[in-house]
Structures are given as C-alpha cells and as structure tokens.
Amino acid sequence: MKTIILDVSTNLMYIGLVDNNKFLDFETRVAKNDHAKYVIDRLDQLLKRNDCTINDIKKIVVGIGPGSYTGIRIAVMVAKMLGYTKNIEVETISSLLLLTSGYNGLTLAMIDARRGQVFSGAYFNGETKLEEKLRLLSELETKSIYKEATNVLINEDTYKINVDVVLKHTTKVEDIHLLVPNYLRRTEAEMNYDKTSQRT
C-alpha cells in the first residue's frame, strides 16, 4: 500500500513516499512563503519518478502543525482535497513528532515561533513526554527536560524522519470535512482585531 507523508509546517516542504511501510523516496524544498506554488508539482515529480500516479496512493499522512500558519494550512488543504476527491484515507500526526521521529531517545522538538517563542514538545521513541505548547524559549531552557533531552530546533538541516515511528503514531481522520490544522496560537490578525475591538 503506497502512502504519502506530507509536512509544510516550516520553511522546509517535505513529501515522502512509502510502500507497505518501506521508505521509497522523498522530495524537499526550502522556501519562504511560497510553498503553495510548488507542493502539487513536487508531489507529481515524486510520483512520476517512482512510476506511479495519485491513483496508486491509498493513504496520506499529513503533519498538522504546530508551525507556520500558512504552511500547515497548505498541507491540510492538499490532504483534504486529495482525500475527498480521490477517496484516499487521511491520517494526521504532529509536525513536531514527524520531523524529529528519526532521533533516538528523549528528544525535545522545537519550531521557531518568533519573538523568543518556540512551538515545542518532547518525545521518547514517538511517545509524548512533554505536551505540545507555545513556550518562551527562555522559560523552556529552565526545565529539566531541556537539559536531559536532545534539543532539536527543526530546520532543513536538523529534521530526521523514521517512517516506522511515524506510521505508529498517526490518527485516522474519520470525517475529512472536519480536518483542521493544529495552530496552537491565534493569528496576528486575530490578536490585532481583539486589540482594536477593545478600543472601540
């Protein structure tokens, strides 16, 4: 059974191809705010290179965040579109776990959220040891787990993916229409709207 693994939660776009739990191939692209223009093209390139089409795909595993607001929306939109139109099973996974699943032992995964903040969570062989949350990096550095774990600030040079770990820690989407990203924080526009509303 061929499976696509998709994540666009950072400036790294990752698309992996798996067949019966065996890793076959992958595509990556480093970008800034333009993933939407390339994700379908890169997916198509990956499939053609491996002599298959989207009709051969039986499952999509999508990283739903946390991370880039725009990026995780793109990933979820693509998964929903293909899941619905092609009747492909969709499963979700934390982007933090997905992109650090290749690390052994206790791993503290972090994605830069700007302004001294990081989206963070800690895992041990796929099991959650510190809940995913938006945290100040300065506060996270005071926690014992920061000193005990392998700390990974996720980018195109530090991500590591283990397909076996990923496929063991997904959640099946029962209703594709209800699939939404895990933002973990409100958008800047929403926060600015609240501030404006409070003044009026």
C-alpha positions as CSV (number, residue, x, y, z in Angstrom):
1,M,0.0,0.0,0.0
2,K,1.5,3.3,-1.1
3,T,1.5,6.2,1.3
4,I,2.4,9.8,1.0
5,I,3.8,11.7,4.0
6,L,3.4,15.4,3.8
7,D,4.6,18.3,6.0
8,V,4.8,22.0,5.3
9,S,5.0,23.3,8.9
10,T,8.4,25.1,8.5
11,N,10.3,26.6,5.6
12,L,11.0,23.0,4.6
13,M,8.5,21.3,2.5
14,Y,8.7,17.5,2.9
15,I,6.9,14.9,0.8
16,G,7.8,11.2,1.3
17,L,6.7,8.1,-0.5
18,V,6.3,4.8,1.4
19,D,5.2,1.4,0.1
20,N,4.0,-1.2,2.6
21,N,6.0,0.6,5.4
22,K,9.1,0.6,3.2
23,F,10.5,4.1,2.5
24,L,10.9,4.6,-1.2
25,D,11.8,8.2,-2.0
26,F,11.2,11.8,-1.0
27,E,11.1,15.4,-2.2
28,T,12.1,18.5,-0.2
29,R,12.1,22.2,-0.9
30,V,13.3,25.1,1.2
31,A,11.3,28.2,0.7
32,K,9.8,31.3,2.3
33,N,6.1,31.9,1.9
34,D,5.7,30.3,-1.5
35,H,5.2,26.6,-0.8
36,A,1.6,26.8,-2.2
37,K,3.1,27.3,-5.7
38,Y,5.2,24.1,-5.6
39,V,3.6,21.4,-3.4
40,I,1.5,19.8,-6.1
41,D,4.3,20.0,-8.7
42,R,6.8,18.4,-6.3
43,L,4.3,15.7,-5.4
44,D,3.7,15.0,-9.1
45,Q,7.5,14.8,-9.7
46,L,7.9,12.3,-6.8
47,L,5.1,10.1,-8.1
48,K,6.4,10.1,-11.7
49,R,9.9,9.3,-10.6
50,N,8.6,6.2,-8.9
51,D,6.4,5.1,-11.8
52,C,3.1,5.7,-10.0
53,T,0.2,8.2,-10.0
54,I,-2.0,9.7,-7.4
55,N,-4.5,6.8,-8.1
56,D,-1.9,4.4,-6.6
57,I,-1.9,6.2,-3.3
58,K,-4.0,4.6,-0.6
59,K,-3.1,6.8,2.4
60,I,-1.9,10.3,3.1
61,V,-0.2,11.1,6.5
62,V,-0.2,14.9,7.0
63,G,1.7,16.9,9.6
64,I,-1.0,19.2,11.0
65,G,1.3,21.5,13.0
66,P,2.1,23.4,15.0
67,G,4.2,25.6,12.9
68,S,3.9,28.1,10.1
69,Y,0.3,29.3,9.9
70,T,0.3,29.4,6.1
71,G,2.3,26.2,5.7
72,I,0.1,23.9,7.8
73,R,-3.0,25.3,6.1
74,I,-1.4,24.3,2.7
75,A,-0.6,20.8,3.9
76,V,-4.1,20.2,5.4
77,M,-5.8,21.7,2.3
78,V,-3.9,19.3,0.0
79,A,-4.6,16.3,2.2
80,K,-8.3,17.2,2.3
81,M,-8.6,17.8,-1.4
82,L,-6.9,14.6,-2.3
83,G,-8.6,12.6,0.4
84,Y,-12.0,13.8,-0.7
85,T,-11.6,13.7,-4.5
86,K,-9.6,10.5,-4.7
87,N,-11.1,8.7,-1.8
88,I,-7.7,8.4,-0.1
89,E,-7.5,7.6,3.6
90,V,-6.0,10.5,5.6
91,E,-4.2,10.3,8.9
92,T,-2.7,13.1,10.9
93,I,0.5,13.4,13.0
94,S,2.1,16.2,15.0
95,S,4.6,18.1,12.8
96,L,7.0,18.3,15.8
97,L,7.0,14.5,16.2
98,L,7.1,13.8,12.4
99,L,10.1,15.9,11.8
100,T,12.1,14.5,14.7
101,S,10.9,10.9,14.6
102,G,14.4,9.8,13.4
103,Y,16.1,10.8,16.6
104,N,16.7,8.2,19.3
105,G,15.9,8.6,22.9
106,L,14.4,11.6,24.6
107,T,14.0,14.4,22.1
108,L,12.8,18.0,22.6
109,A,11.5,19.2,19.3
110,M,11.2,23.0,18.6
111,I,10.0,25.2,15.8
112,D,10.8,28.8,15.8
113,A,7.7,30.9,16.5
114,R,9.5,34.3,16.6
115,R,9.6,36.8,19.4
116,G,11.6,34.5,21.6
117,Q,8.9,31.7,21.4
118,V,9.0,28.2,20.1
119,F,6.4,25.6,19.4
120,S,7.7,22.6,21.4
121,G,7.1,19.1,22.6
122,A,9.2,16.2,23.8
123,Y,9.1,12.6,22.7
124,F,10.7,9.3,23.5
125,N,10.5,6.9,20.6
126,G,7.3,8.5,19.5
127,E,5.6,8.7,22.9
128,T,4.8,12.2,24.2
129,K,6.8,13.2,27.3
130,L,6.1,17.0,27.2
131,E,2.9,18.3,25.8
132,E,3.0,20.4,22.7
133,K,2.7,24.1,23.5
134,L,3.8,27.5,22.5
135,R,6.5,28.4,25.0
136,L,9.1,31.1,25.7
137,L,12.5,29.7,24.9
138,S,13.9,31.3,28.0
139,E,11.4,29.5,30.1
140,L,11.9,26.2,28.3
141,E,15.6,26.4,29.0
142,T,14.9,26.3,32.7
143,K,13.1,23.0,32.6
144,S,15.0,19.8,33.4
145,I,13.8,18.2,30.2
146,Y,15.7,20.8,28.2
147,K,19.0,19.6,29.8
148,E,18.1,15.9,29.6
149,A,16.9,15.7,26.0
150,T,18.4,16.0,22.6
151,N,17.3,19.6,21.7
152,V,16.3,19.9,18.0
153,L,15.4,23.3,16.5
154,I,13.8,22.0,13.4
155,N,15.0,23.2,10.0
156,E,16.2,21.8,6.7
157,D,19.5,20.7,8.3
158,T,18.2,19.1,11.5
159,Y,15.0,17.2,10.6
160,K,15.2,13.4,10.8
161,I,12.3,11.1,9.8
162,N,11.8,7.5,10.8
163,V,8.9,6.0,8.8
164,D,8.2,3.2,11.3
165,V,7.8,5.7,14.2
166,V,5.6,8.0,12.0
167,L,3.2,5.3,10.9
168,K,2.8,4.0,14.5
169,H,1.7,7.4,15.8
170,T,-0.9,8.7,13.4
171,T,-4.6,9.4,14.0
172,K,-7.1,8.4,11.4
173,V,-9.4,11.2,10.1
174,E,-13.0,9.9,10.3
175,D,-14.6,12.9,8.7
176,I,-12.4,14.7,6.1
177,H,-14.5,17.8,6.3
178,L,-13.6,18.3,10.0
179,L,-9.9,18.1,9.5
180,V,-8.2,21.3,10.7
181,P,-4.6,22.4,11.5
182,N,-3.2,22.5,15.0
183,Y,-2.3,26.2,15.2
184,L,-1.6,26.3,19.0
185,R,-2.0,30.1,18.8
186,R,-4.2,32.7,17.3
187,T,-3.0,34.5,14.2
188,E,-1.5,38.0,14.5
189,A,-4.6,39.4,12.6
190,E,-6.9,37.9,15.2
191,M,-4.9,39.4,18.1
192,N,-4.8,42.8,16.4
193,Y,-8.6,42.6,15.8
194,D,-9.1,42.0,19.5
195,K,-6.9,45.0,20.4
196,T,-8.9,47.2,18.0
197,S,-12.2,45.9,19.4
198,Q,-11.2,46.7,22.9
199,R,-10.5,50.4,22.0
200,T,-13.9,50.9,20.4
